[in-house]
Amino acid sequence: MSTIANGAANPTAPGYPRPDPCISFWLQGTRGSQSLLGHRTTEDLPASAEVAIIGSGISGAATAYFLLTGPNPPKSVVMLEARELCYGATGRNGGHCRPDCYRGYTGYKAHFGKDQAMKILQNEMDTLNLVTEIIDKEGLRDVCDFWRGLSFDVAMDQECKDFFYNSYKEFIADGGKVEGIVEWIEDAAEAEKRTRSKGAVAAAEFPAASLWPYKLVTALIKLCIDKHGLNVQTNTPVRSVSEAEGDAWLLKTDRGDLKADKVVYATNAFTATLLPEFIGRIAPYRGQCSAVVPTKPFSGSKMLTHTYSHRYGVNDFDYMIQRPKDGVIIIGGGRWKVPVDQLIGNTDDTSKIPVLTEHLKGSMASYMTGWGEEKVGEGLLVDWTGIMGYTPEAVPYVGALHGKRNAYISAGHSGHGMARTFTCSRGIAMLIRGESWAATGLPECFEPTPERLARPKETVEETWVNTREGQPMMH
């Protein structure tokens, strides 16, 4: 993993996913006979494929889906996963598909300019609409507990209120659209009442969705296996990728070699192990999330009507959804409670951080008015860790890899992948088919250009260790 010493970062390759991770709420509920646990479409690893996809999270699954259901699909697609299907960040996240409709504008503008900042925010709304479209097209609403509605950003102190409002006003001043999309709630008393949040200073309301991410991913993968010939090989870590004869790629695994005409890296936090040029450009970041059984005042007809982010200052926040079917609340965050060097560069998703467990255990009572006393069986049900992949600018690397013919990447989604990956994966599929970057509609600043890969002002590790309040790292 990356090492951090004396306040300065010395990033190294992150290694491989741990073989014995803790099990999230999402993964606990998928151990029945119909699950894809341990799935290998063929007993032996295929010797060759037209396209190899490394990674089976939402990026890998959506790439396979858009490739195989689009025009001129590849003759063969093999998906390789180091562990079980969707056991990485997607199977451990907050179940929150939540576009940034205003908040990150100022930071993105400072990094990339006004036009790209506008494109980044528009891409997130495009992603929410695309996720909705695909779920409805494939009849997956009930399968993955999809809900679409509204979300609250809740400012818990004046610094956060100023951050929200200044970005909101700058976005509008530059021509950003908020009418019918974002409602700014300036008055603290109204913000407290609307959000049911104790101590709210201000709030903003905008569109969002929630879902069971593992079930969406495995439903898309199963569809691709059953109808389109996708070959999935779990528990098959790719140890190296090298050039082979005929402009192909040779993927070496513990179970043999696979030769592929094209390769897609959907490897997020672990990308730099296979692509060393991404050391310091994509870094692992350990997060913690939990499932909470609500008290009666937050159950039945009194369930929360929105998803949430409660935020302090610029970078410190908890994110939360309440599941529509069983009312279970998924809440994660608390990272400001832990020294950053325990999180950045850390790939250990086998255990939990006790300080964060205690924080998450008490978060609902701390935030929500009238939470009340928890009866036996209410409150914290389970918590778990997961490894995200961050970039210095908090936007992913998406596109064709420079100098690597027929190699593509969608990684570094910076804890915000649910709001980006579907459009990114659709874009990768379009590029593989030979379409132009412009046709993808993705922001140009996502591309892994040589200029972007040249040493940035700061590595990811330096951004967190030395400044921590540089570009806001959003969820």
N, C-alpha and C positions, 0 to 999 in steps of 0.2 A: 504494500500500500504506500501512498505518499507519506513522507516523513516531514514533520514540522519541528524545528528546533530554534531556540533563541529568538522567537518572534518572526523568523523568516522561513519561507517555504522552500523545500528542496524536493520537488515532485518527482516521483518515479512511477513506473507502470503499476497499475492497481492489482495485477494478478488475475485470478479467476474467481467466479462466484463460489462462496463457501458451499460445501456439499451437504451440510446439515442445518439449513436455516430454520429459524423459528416460524411458526405457522400463524398467519394472519386470520382475522375473522372471515375474510373472503375465502381463504383456502380451507379453513375448517369445514365450511359448508359444502365442500365439493369432493367428498370421498365416497360417494355412492357408486353403485355398479355401472352407472352410465357415464362416469367421469372418464377423462382421458389420462388419468394418472398412469405413468409408466408407458405411455403409448409409443409404439414404434410401428409405423404403417407397414414396413417390411422388416422381417427378422434381421436381415443383413443391411448394412449401410450400402446404398447404391454406389456404384463405381463412378457415375457421372450424372450431371444434370445440366440443363440449359441455364437455370438460375438457382443459386444457393442463397438462402436467407439465414443469417446467423442471428438468432434471438427470436423468442416466441412471445414477447410482450405485445402491447398494442401496436407498436411500430411494425414489428415483423408480421403480425397477423393481418393488419390492414394492408400492408404491401402485398402479401400473398393474395388477399381478397381482390384488390384492384387489378393485379396482374392477371389473375385467372378468370375474372368475370368481365374483363375489358376486351377490347378488340385485339385480334391476333395474339391470343394468349400463348405463353411459352409451352413447348411440348412437355417439359418436365420442370417441376419446382421442388426442391428439397429444403426443408426447414430444419436447422440444427439447433438444439437447445442444450446448454450445459447441465441443467437440472431438469425439473419437471416443467411442463408447459406453464408459462405465465407465472413463474415463481420469483421473478425479479420485481422491479419497482411497480409494474402495473398491478401485480397481484397483492400489493402491500399499500397502495395509496389510499386516498380519502374518498374514492368513489365520486369525485367532484369534477364535472366538466363545466368549467367556469371561465368564460372569456374575460379578459381585461378590457373594459370598455372605456377607460379614461386614465386609470391610476398610474400606469407605467409610462405614460406619454412623455413626460419631461425627461426622464432618464434615457429612454430610447432616442429621443431627439438629440440629446447631448452626445450620445454615442454615434448615431447614424444619420442625423439630419431629419428634417420635418417629414419629407416624403416617405422615407423608410419607416419612421415611427408610426405614421398613419397606416402604412401597409401592415405593420406588425399587429396593430389592434384590429384592423379589418380582418386579417387572417384568422384571428381567434373567434370572431363572430361567424366567419365562414365555416370554421371547424365545428362549432356548435350546430349549425344548420346541416352540415354534411353528416355528422353523427346521427342526428335526428332522422335525416333522409334514409340512411342505410338501415338503421334499426327498423324503421317503418317498412321499407322495401322488403326486408327479409323476415318481417313478422316477429321481431325479437323483443318487443316492449315488455311482455310478461316474463320472457326468459331471463332478461338481465335487469328486471325491476327498474326500467327507465322511467324517469320523471323529469318533466321540463316545466320550469316556472321562473322564480325570481330569487335573487341573492342579495344579502346586505353586506357591504363593507362597513364595519363599525369602528369608528375612531374612539380609542379609549383614553387618549390624552391630547393636549393642545398641539403638540408637535405633529402627531399623526393627522389631526384635523387640518393643520396648515399644509402638510404634504399632500393629502387628498385634494384639498380645495385648490391649491396652486396648480396642480397638474390638470385638474378639471377645467379651470379657467384658461390655462394655456392651450389645452386641447381645443376648446371652443374658439378661442381667439385665432387659432391657426386653421379654422374651418372644419373642425371635427364635429360630427353629428351626435347630439345627445337627446334631442327631442324624441320622446316616445321610447327611449332606450335607457337613459340614466336619469334618475331623480335624485337631486342633492337635498339632503335633509339637514338644514343648518342649525335649527333650534335644538339644544341639548335635551330639553324636556320631551319634545316630540320624538327625537331619536330614541330616547329611552323607552317611550311608550310603544313606538312602532316596532322596535327590534326586541322588546322585552329584555333589554340588556341593562344591567345595573352600571351606572357610571358612564354611559355613552355620552360623548361630547358632540358627536355629529355622525351622520351615516349617509351612505349612497345605496341606491337600489338599482339593479340591472338584471338582465337575463342570465340564467344558468340552468344546469341540469344535474341530476345525480343518477347513479346506476351501480350495478354490481360488475366491476370491471373484468374480473376473471371470467364471469359467465358470458360477457360480450365477446371477449377474445376467443374463448374455447368454442363458442357457437360459430363464429366466423371460420375458425380453423376446421371444425368438424364439417361445415358446409363445403369447404374447399377440398377436404379429404374425400367426402362422399360423392360430390358432384363434379369435381374438376381435377382429380388425380394428384392433389398435393401429397407429398411424402414427408412425414414428420418423424424425426429421430430425437427422442428425448435422452437425457443422461449421456449426452455425446458432446463433451466440450471440444471446441475447435482450438487446437494448440498453436497453429500457425497457418498463415495464408501466403503462398508464394507464387510467382509466375511459373506457368507451365508452357509447354509447346503449343503453338497455334493460338496465341493470345488468350489462352485459358488460364484458370487459377487452380492451384492445388491446395486443398484444404486438408490439413493433417489432423486427425482425431485419435482418441484412444482406441477406437474400433476400426481403424483403417483410414484410407485416403479417399477423398471425393474430388473429382475433377469437374469444374463448372465453367461454363462460358462467361457467366456474369455472376457477381457476388454483391450482396447487400449486407452492410454492417448495421444491424439494428441492436447494437450492443451497449448503448447508453453509457453507464458509469464505467464499464469495463473496456471501452473502445481502445484506449491507449495500450492495452496489452497486445493487441493484434496490429495496431497502427501506432507505432511509437511517436510519430509526428504529432500526435494529439496529447502527449504528456504536457501537462500545464495548461492545455486548452480545454480538456474535459476531465473533471476530477470527481471522484466519488464523494458523496455527502450523505452521512447517516442521519436518518430521521426516525421519528417514533410516532405511532398512531394507536388509536384505541377504539373499542366498541363499548358503549355505555347503555345500560337498560334505563329508560327514563322513569322518573317518578310520575305519579298520577297527574299532577298539574301540567305535564308535558306529554300526555298520552291521549289516545282516542281523538275526540273532537278538539282537544286542546294541544294537539301536536303543533310543532313549528310549521309555519307556512312558507319559510324561506330557507335557503342555505346561508352559511355565514363565513365571514372572516372577522375576528376581533383582533385589532392591531394596535400596537404601541410604537410610537416613533415611526421610523421609516421601514425597518426590516423585521421587527419582531411581531409575530402573529400566530394565532391558532386558527385552524380552518375546521369547518363542521357541516355535516349534513344530518338530516333525520330521514331514515329510510321509510318510504311510504307503506310498505307491506307490514313490517313487524314493529315499526316505531323505534328500532334500535338507532342510537345516535353514534355516528362515527366522527371522532374528534382527534386531531393531531396537531403537533407543533411543540411549543415550549422550548425551542432551541436556545433562546437567550438565557435559559437556566443552567446551561452547560458550557464550559470552556470550548471555544470553537475548535481547538486542536483535538478534541475528542470526537468531532463530527467530520470535518473536512479531511479527506483522504482515508476515511475509515470504511472498510468493506465488510465489517462484522455484522451480519444480520442474523447471527445465531443466538444472541442474547439481548437483554433490555438494559437500559440505563435507569437505575432506581429513582434518580431525581426526576426524570421525565415521567416515570410511572406515577409518582406521587402528584406531579403537576396535573397530568391528565385525569387522574382520579378525582381531583377537586375542581376541575375547570368548570363544569356545568353549574355547580353551586356558586362558584365565584362570579360567573358571567350573568346567569339568568335569574331574573326577578321571580321569586316564588318557587324556586326549585324544590325547596322543602327538605325534610329529613328523608334519607334513603332507607327504605325497608330492606329486610333480608331478601336478596335476589335482585335488588335494584342497584344502580351505580355501575362501577367498572366491571365489565364482563371479561375482557381480555385486552391486552395491548401487545404490540409487536414492533419490530424495527424493519426498515427497508433502506436500500441504497439508491439514492438519486444520482444523476450525473449533471454537474453544473459546468457552465462556461463563464468566462470573465464578463461577458456582456449580457448574460442571462437569456440568450437566444440560442437555438440549436444549430448544429451543422447538418445541412440537408443538401444533397445533390451528388453530382459526379465528382469523384476524387481526382484531383489534378495529378497527371502523370501516371495514373493507374487505369489503364484501358478497361472499360466495362466493369468498373467498381464504383459502388454508390454507398452513401451513408445517410442515416437518419438517427442522430444521437445527440446527447447533451441537452436534453429538454428542460433541464434546470428546475425540476420539481413542478413543472407546469405542462407536462406532456399531454394530459387529457384534453387540454384546450388547444393542442397544436398537431398531434401526431396524425390524425386522420387525413388532413389536407397535405401534410408532408409526405405520408405514405402514398397517397394518390399521385402526388407530384413525382415521386421516385418511379412509380409504375409508368407514368407518362414518359419520363426520360429514358427508361429502359426500352420503351417502344419506339424511341427515336424522335419524340416530340421536343419542342424547344422549351427552354426555361420560361420564357414569357407565357407559354401555354399553360404552365402549372399554376400561375397566379400567385406564387409564393414570393415573399419579400426577398429581394436580391441579397440582403445582408445575411441571409441564412446560408449562402453558398460557402463551401469550404475552399475558398480561393487561396492561392499562394500568399497573397497580401494579408489575408486574415490569419493564416497559419504562421506567418512570420511572428517572431516573439512579440506578444502584446506588451503594452505598458506594464501590465501585471499578469502573472499567471492566476489561475483560479484561486490557488492556495494563498497567494499574496493578497488578492482582493479581499479574502475573508479575514486573514490573520492581521494584515497591516491597516486596513481601512474599515472593514466590516460594514461601513455605511456608504459604500460607493454606489454602484447601480443597485437599486432595490431588487432583491431576489424574490420573485413573486410566485404565488401558488394559484 
